[in-house]
Amino acid sequence: MNLYDVVRRPVITEKSTALSEEGRYTFEVAAGVSKARVKEAVESVFGVSVRQVNVMSIHGKRKRFGGKLKAKPSWRKAIVTLTKGEKIELFGGG
């Protein structure tokens, strides 16, 4: 698997935005990847040094669409802590 396939997209929520001010960034990652692989991918893609990686599986929720009950897909999330002084510019601005 290519390193660019490991980190799929940033997770943009109110909580993840608050964590980014502390140097912790949240990403959706490919299913079944290890912490070491996530660390390697983030370091090479964004050019930063990673101190810690926490990975968790998020189970898909059941939603009702009209009279039908469907399940959203499950996905995997990684919270990456950078070394002090490092930061990732996700959207360009300062």
Secondary structure as UniProt FT lines:
FT   HELIX           3..6
FT   STRAND          7..10
FT   HELIX           14..20
FT   TURN            21..23
FT   STRAND          24..29
FT   TURN            31..32
FT   HELIX           35..46
FT   STRAND          50..58
FT   STRAND          62..65
FT   TURN            66..67
FT   STRAND          68..71
FT   STRAND          75..82
FT   TURN            84..85
//
